[in-house]
Each structure stands twice: as C-alpha cells, then as structure tokens.
Amino acid sequence: MNSSIYDRYRKCSLCPRKCGVDRTQGKLGFCKATSEVFVASYMVHRFEEPPISGHNGSGTIFFSYCTARCCYCQNYNYSRGRYGKSVTTPGLTEIMLELEKKGAHNINLVTPSHYIPSIIEALDIARLKGIKIPIVYNTNGYESEEAIDMLNGYIDIYMPDAKYSDDKLANKQCGFINYSKHNIAALKKMRKQVGDIKTDINGIAERGLLIRHLVLPGYIENTRGVLRQIAKELSNKAYISLMNQYSPIAQVKKDPNLKRRLTAEEYKKAKAYLERLGFLNGWVQD
C-alpha cells in the first residue's frame, strides 16, 4: 500500500471523531476496526434506487464495523463487529472485478468510511485491471471533509444519508457528535466534486450525488429539519431519496417510537414537506 495513504490508519482521523489511534498496531477507536479490512458480505443487489440498481443490480460490498452506533441499524451484526471475512487489498479488488463480471451496473461500497485508505489502493489496482463501471460511496453521512478530499477522483456517485438535523437525537440514537454540521459540510463537498445525478440513455446513474433520508417513526420534525437544511445549504434541485422502509429490531423494543413502523400519515407529511420546499428530483416510496 502507498505509505502516505496507509499512514492515515496510524493516527486515525478518517471520520469527524478523529480518534487518533494507531489502527496498524491494533489500537481501537470508536468504530473498533483495525487496519485489517473485513467484508461482511457482497452481492449483486437489486433493491437500491432505480438509477443505482437498474436492470442488472448494484454490486454491493458491505463492510464490517461502522462510525455510528445506530440503535435501529438494519445491519446490526455487520456494524457492531468482526463479522464476515478478512480481505487483502488485492482481494478487495478481485471482489470488485467479480461483481463487474456478474453484470453489476456499479460497485457500491456500503459503510466504507473507516476503510478509505484500503479502498483507494484497491481502486488503483482495479483501474489498472480495467474496471469500467462507476464506483458508489454509500455512507451514513458522518464524514470528514478531509476524507472526501481523499476520495476526489475515485468516487463517481456519492450516496450519503442525511439522517439528522437534531444533533441531540443523533447523539442519543447513533452516538454521533455534531452530526448535522459534519453532514452538511460533506454533502456540499460531494456535490462540488460530482454534481447532481447524471444517467445514461437507459436511466442508469453514471455520476452525481444522491442523498438518502430515512423517515423515523415519531420524529417527523427531524425529517423536516433535514430537508430544510438541504434546501438551504445545497439546493432544492438536489436528488433526494425519501425512504419509508424503517423496520424495528429487537434492540429498540423499549423505545415508544422506534419500536413501531412508520405510519402512512407520517410519511404523507414528510412527502408533503418535500414538495413544499420545491424538491422535484429524486424518489419516494409507496
């Protein structure tokens, strides 16, 4: 691995927490990952947004560990620890090439923030081996501006979450610190790098920013705040995926809101606010 890139693991500041631990020596920060890359699973996935999944599916690579501790995480086992298998950097490249050979429209890096140096090196090798499909960076949106700078020229499509406008809620539910500030700064930088979504003649995304927001039951004001921030700080021309697919897990059974599904009325209010702010680009779920 390029030593200057690898040094990013030695005093880790890849996410806004800036834990400063030497992950090459097995020291653990908040995410609990060392410099050894763990892939939880990989597959051709057909249930992303239409321009990402297309007809053939998206080549998703799910990484273990996470920079968040979302109590309602749908990939709870993946995000909490040493799940899946250890892969070398060339091994990660081979996974990408395998997914391309299977017909995936893109390589979709899911929860990748804590492995950016290894991903960059794997992409360098993949380019030498002729990979042609777009690279998607699929993140919880808690990113440092320095990390997004590192990814410039490597990522074709950014697909971040914009989870919270309420920082107290973000900290309580996911352990984020100053989420909204870091999220908006990262979204701006992503959009500056790749612009808004551009598709080919078949409607498959080639480049751009697609922002996801999962509407949480009982927290519609948080959703309204997120949408206001995006409209104000970026643009209401940004592409938004407003999701209603929240599904409660055992870990939130004591939370009066999170223990239940989103109601049709709550989602209707979220869609109405999206329209009120003038957002015209993106997707809603029915």
Secondary structure, 3 states (H helix, E strand, C coil): CCHHHHHHHCCCCCCCCCCCCCHHHCCCCCCCCCCCEEEEEEEEECCCCHHHHCCCCEEEEEECCCCCCCCCCCCHHHHHCCCCEEECHHHHHHHHHHHHHCCCCCEEEECCHHHHHHHHHHHHHHHHCCCCCCEEEEECCCCCHHHHHHHCCCCCEEEEECCCCCHHHHHHHHCCCCHHHHHHHHHHHHHHHHCECEECCCCCEEEEEEEEEECCCCCHHHHHHHHHHHHHHCCCCCEEEEECCCCCCHHHCCCCCCCCCCCHHHHHHHHHHHHHCCCCCEEECC
